[in-house]
Amino acid sequence: MTVLEYFIISNILKKVKEKFTMENKVCKILGIKKPVIAAAMTWITNAEFVAAVSNAGGAGVIGFNAGVTEAATDPVVAAENLRKQIRKVKELTDKPFGVNIMIAPQLDPFTQATLDVFETDRPDFVLALPIEPANPEIYKRLKELDIKIVSRPMNSTVENMIAAEKAGADVLICTGSEEGGHAPEINVSLISRFPEIKKAVSIPLMAAGGIADFLAAKAVCAMGADGIYAGTRFIVSKENPAAQSVKEKIIDTKAEELIHIPANPGYLYLVPNATSLECKKMESDGKSREEISAYYSQQGSFRTGMLLGNQDEGFINCSQAINVITDIKTCKEIVDELAEPFES
Ligand SMILES: Cc1cc2nc3c(=O)[nH]c(=O)nc-3n(C[C@H](O)[C@H](O)[C@H](O)COP(=O)(O)O)c2cc1C
């Protein structure tokens, strides 16, 4: 093959790939190139990381406690922190990005303050975590502000997913119990849950929970997913603000070693350390999930373990899919890998 022939063929292939992703429903709705969203993760999804994902063609989401090292107890302070993060992302990219928001039955002062920020500093979409029965007023306000809603009910039951669709979500995420973060109270894996939800809803549906490489992305693409929502894989990226020791620890830990504990809410998969082992002991001793969560909160949980990298206190939380995470990649490499099955 001559250089010219090679150049022509690779350009045709590039155009075909672009056509596929441009026709992807999630890409169309969110205005992104690749149907991959890096999950909102408390403390470790700051502006620089979010912009790196969005610049890679996917979409980043500013999470709770983004860009700070101390939790804001005052809603006004939390809102100003968020405003700074939104402005920072906009300095670093002109591509779409999201902000994590809880949609509880009652409008709490933190969510109200977040909505106030959106009056002047808007993200392109929110990554909503509805707590059913989710407050319809919040959905309405987001619609009035022309902000797209990607909704991820914590328990992906048919009932909860349909409720989110009816309330005004533009995109839904179906989450399996193998996920990182607070895994669902109802213990159903993604492969068992996804087909049921795909049949029940009519808006685009992304998949989440244990997706950390090309093969897992390909599997959910084959099940009819419209895109990937991944957290743990992105922790082990060059641009993620988690401590370097956390990234290395996730690479070195095996799924078989993870400590599974009741949390408030749901469950957590934790890397073995003093805090996670004590939580497991508390569970065997018959302590309640409230007592267990009070203990790990006092130890500093996500902040101390993951952002500050203190592995004697706090904890390192991740999904079950860590055995396929063997190196620290750039966000662009991860977005490209997870988007690949959707491009052919
Ligand atoms: C360390 C960590 C913190 C998380 N924090 C949040 C959060 O604050 N809000 C949220 O909606 N989801 C949170 N999640 C869940 C993710 O948004 C997402 O559902 C999950 O990471 C997907 O599964 P995966 O980790 O297997 O990719 C967190 C996940 C992790 C690993």
The ligand as an SDF file (V2000), in Angstrom:
LIG
                    3D

 31 33  0  0  0  0  0  0  0  0999 V2000
  -14.4970    7.0740   45.3440 C   0  0  0  0  0  0  0  0  0  0  0  0
  -15.8760    7.2340   44.7870 C   0  0  0  0  0  0  0  0  0  0  0  0
  -16.6900    8.2860   45.2050 C   0  0  0  0  0  0  0  0  0  0  0  0
  -17.9830    8.4450   44.6870 C   0  0  0  0  0  0  0  0  0  0  0  0
  -18.7370    9.5420   45.0470 N   0  0  0  0  0  0  0  0  0  0  0  0
  -19.9290    9.7710   44.4430 C   0  0  0  0  0  0  0  0  0  0  0  0
  -20.6560   10.9670   44.7050 C   0  0  0  0  0  0  0  0  0  0  0  0
  -20.2530   11.8350   45.4900 O   0  0  0  0  0  0  0  0  0  0  0  0
  -21.8370   11.1660   44.0440 N   0  0  0  0  0  0  0  0  0  0  0  0
  -22.3250   10.2410   43.1450 C   0  0  0  0  0  0  0  0  0  0  0  0
  -23.3900   10.4910   42.5530 O   0  0  0  0  0  0  0  0  0  0  0  0
  -21.6740    9.0920   42.9120 N   0  0  0  0  0  0  0  0  0  0  0  0
  -20.4750    8.8490   43.5150 C   0  0  0  0  0  0  0  0  0  0  0  0
  -19.7730    7.7080   43.2210 N   0  0  0  0  0  0  0  0  0  0  0  0
  -20.3600    6.6970   42.3010 C   0  0  0  0  0  0  0  0  0  0  0  0
  -20.0030    7.0530   40.8740 C   0  0  0  0  0  0  0  0  0  0  0  0
  -20.6650    8.2280   40.4870 O   0  0  0  0  0  0  0  0  0  0  0  0
  -20.3520    5.9080   39.8940 C   0  0  0  0  0  0  0  0  0  0  0  0
  -21.6940    5.5440   40.0440 O   0  0  0  0  0  0  0  0  0  0  0  0
  -19.4780    4.6870   40.0440 C   0  0  0  0  0  0  0  0  0  0  0  0
  -18.1260    5.0420   40.2520 O   0  0  0  0  0  0  0  0  0  0  0  0
  -19.5890    3.8050   38.8240 C   0  0  0  0  0  0  0  0  0  0  0  0
  -19.0080    2.5510   39.0430 O   0  0  0  0  0  0  0  0  0  0  0  0
  -17.4580    2.2080   38.7750 P   0  0  0  0  0  0  0  0  0  0  0  0
  -16.6830    2.8320   39.8820 O   0  0  0  0  0  0  0  0  0  0  0  0
  -17.4550    0.7340   38.8130 O   0  0  0  0  0  0  0  0  0  0  0  0
  -17.0600    2.7510   37.4470 O   0  0  0  0  0  0  0  0  0  0  0  0
  -18.4730    7.5190   43.7390 C   0  0  0  0  0  0  0  0  0  0  0  0
  -17.6510    6.4700   43.3190 C   0  0  0  0  0  0  0  0  0  0  0  0
  -16.3660    6.3170   43.8220 C   0  0  0  0  0  0  0  0  0  0  0  0
  -15.4930    5.1840   43.3330 C   0  0  0  0  0  0  0  0  0  0  0  0
  1  2  1  0
  2  3  1  0
  2 30  2  0
  3  4  2  0
  4  5  1  0
  4 28  1  0
  5  6  2  0
  6  7  1  0
  6 13  1  0
  7  8  2  0
  7  9  1  0
  9 10  1  0
 10 11  2  0
 10 12  1  0
 12 13  2  0
 13 14  1  0
 14 15  1  0
 14 28  1  0
 15 16  1  0
 16 17  1  0
 16 18  1  0
 18 19  1  0
 18 20  1  0
 20 21  1  0
 20 22  1  0
 22 23  1  0
 23 24  1  0
 24 25  2  0
 24 26  1  0
 24 27  1  0
 28 29  2  0
 29 30  1  0
 30 31  1  0
M  END
$$$$
